[in-house]
Amino acid sequence: MSTTWRHLPTSARAIAVTATDAVAAAQAHDRDGLAAAAGPLAAAEGSGLVLGTAVRLLLEEAHPDGLAGDDVRHVIEQCTRAAAAWEPAVDPHVLLILLAGALGVHDPDEQAPRPDPEVLARHAALLVAHLLAATPQPFTGYLTAAFAEIERTELHD
């Protein structure tokens, strides 16, 4: 079954489509597909917020009692090892930046120099694909939940 995302505004729909493509490529260990999806994903304004929210939701589900430093290290190590077998450009430091941002403990504007947006998009897809391996739910469920949470937050701000 395919999700069309027609109910979303144009900008959110672009994020949903490109994020789904990038994560699917990462899950399939498709280096060319991931590279092709990373550019449009990086160009989609707000994609970092959406993917960061999805990562946080996945982490909260996997660690309902809270996330400790050892848990973060384990996620980075396991994701790096799994991805390195087919994506040699995986960088654990970029994964750390993404995890810290998703958990709200890192301000990307304070990072100097900031990683390239395509590198961030590629690593975000790798991270999401890695976290999805531990759950039976498809990415579309987390993506839908991320959009709903962002919408609720924007309505209350």
Buried (B, 14 or more C-beta within 10 A) or exposed (E): EEBEBEEBEEEBBBBBBBBBBBBBBBBEBBBEBBBBBBBBBBEBEEBBBBBBBBBBBBBEBEEEEEBEEEBBEEBBEBBBEBBBEBBEEBBBEBBBBBBBBBBEEBEBEEEEEEBEBBBBBBBBBBBBBBBBEEEEEBBBBBBBBBBEBBEEEEEEE
